[in-house]
Amino acid sequence: MRSWMLGDRVVNRMGFGSMRLTVNPDHSVALAVLRRARELGVNHVDTAAFYRTPGGVLEVGSGEVRFATELIRQALAPYPDDLVIATKVIPGHEPLRAQVEENLRRLGTDCLGIVNLRIIKRPGQDSIAESFGELARMRDEGLIKHLGLSNIRIDHLDEAKAIAPVVCVQNSYALDIRRDDDLLKDCGDRGIAFVPFFALAGNQREAGSLNDHSETVRQIAAAHEVTPHQIRLAWTLHQGEHVLAIPGTGDLRHLEQNIAAGSIRLSPEELTLLSVPPGQEQAPAH
Ligand SMILES: NC(=O)c1ccc[n+]([C@@H]2O[C@H](COP(=O)([O-])OP(=O)(O)OC[C@H]3O[C@@H](n4cnc5c(N)ncnc54)[C@H](OP(=O)(O)O)[C@@H]3O)[C@@H](O)[C@H]2O)c1
């Protein structure tokens, strides 16, 4: 299945993450990537008001700071009906309402499709009830359509669901980041989308694209005549019909490869080989 009902919209399971859009100083490239993503069928875009020119200090062209949210607005507004834009807010940075308002302003809309409460786990400050309750009130006011959670544990999901419906969970998860296997399955059982970030970057996290692929990944990629990155994405989508990918790129060629990865079919044998923990792999028998 290539699509999933996310909130009240059917989205293609291969979406797009906008965190890398502000890396290239030539922002016409970012606009081209966003428009091409739409042409290729992307209708689930992840963003945040704090995705901006690195450090907010690198000035380009007219000297303006670039925000991913504003690039999205420039490239895609007026927003088509099928497009779901998911953003995130972090308790403790600024008041949540101010963060929601900033997203509304920069995206140029009066209602945000999905807002993920992105938590930062701190000892002794574990309950999400207050901040999730605040977002639920903004949902009731019509500022937000649907709510999600990010960087959570299963018990956070129980806490949130007692307050308001949760349509997605966004945690880091990849071939080599598997600590949320149980959470992924639990989301599937509850009909909640699981949206992994760092599917390509893996343990390199913000540092970006992983190039140190295992021999298994390389050999399976060669057998399919695709890149190892595409196999990482294909593996991600094979983890469940409720798993939605949001690979981040500011590069047109990578975007096209990522969309194409949505059509790769891995065999049960390949999936078994890929599931072996890093460092214990044996070469596949191709
Ligand atoms: N909830 C959270 O806390 C959180 C945290 C981090 C990220 N996110 C979201 O998740 C999205 C994905 O995370 P991410 O962008 O950090 O990591 P990612 O998608 O795992 O990997 C992105 C990296 O891979 C490279 N890349 C992309 N496609 C490629 C391809 N086909 N071949 C080779 N390299 C490729 C990108 O560089 P190029 O630009 O050169 O392609 C970039 O360095 C983000 O964009 C953001 O929307 C959420």
The ligand as a Gaussian input file, in Angstrom:
#p B3LYP/6-31G(d) Opt

LIG

0 1
 N       10.995000      15.570000      14.998000
 C       12.277000      15.838000      15.058000
 O       12.844000      16.054000      16.119000
 C       13.093000      15.868000      13.783000
 C       14.483000      15.888000      13.871000
 C       15.213000      15.894000      12.691000
 C       14.559000      15.892000      11.469000
 N       13.199000      15.895000      11.412000
 C       12.493000      15.880000      10.116000
 O       12.840000      14.685000       9.461000
 C       13.339000      14.969000       8.148000
 C       14.381000      13.922000       7.806000
 O       15.497000      14.106000       8.634000
 P       16.895000      14.635000       8.054000
 O       16.666000      15.500000       6.880000
 O       17.656000      15.194000       9.197000
 O       17.639000      13.287000       7.735000
 P       17.508000      12.159000       6.603000
 O       16.317000      12.361000       5.767000
 O       17.716000      10.882000       7.288000
 O       18.824000      12.434000       5.765000
 C       19.075000      13.652000       5.163000
 C       20.497000      13.624000       4.636000
 O       20.596000      12.668000       3.596000
 C       20.982000      13.304000       2.382000
 N       20.197000      12.667000       1.327000
 C       18.860000      12.768000       1.086000
 N       18.491000      11.987000       0.061000
 C       19.622000      11.358000      -0.363000
 C       19.889000      10.434000      -1.388000
 N       18.935000       9.978000      -2.196000
 N       21.170000      10.003000      -1.563000
 C       22.160000      10.460000      -0.742000
 N       21.974000      11.338000       0.245000
 C       20.706000      11.785000       0.446000
 C       20.694000      14.773000       2.570000
 O       21.623000      15.558000       1.857000
 P       21.195000      16.338000       0.494000
 O       20.446000      17.565000       0.933000
 O       22.505000      16.622000      -0.135000
 O       20.366000      15.393000      -0.299000
 C       20.934000      14.938000       4.060000
 O       22.324000      15.083000       4.346000
 C       13.877000      16.381000       8.268000
 O       14.019000      17.001000       6.984000
 C       12.866000      17.022000       9.165000
 O       11.738000      17.443000       8.402000
 C       12.450000      15.856000      12.555000

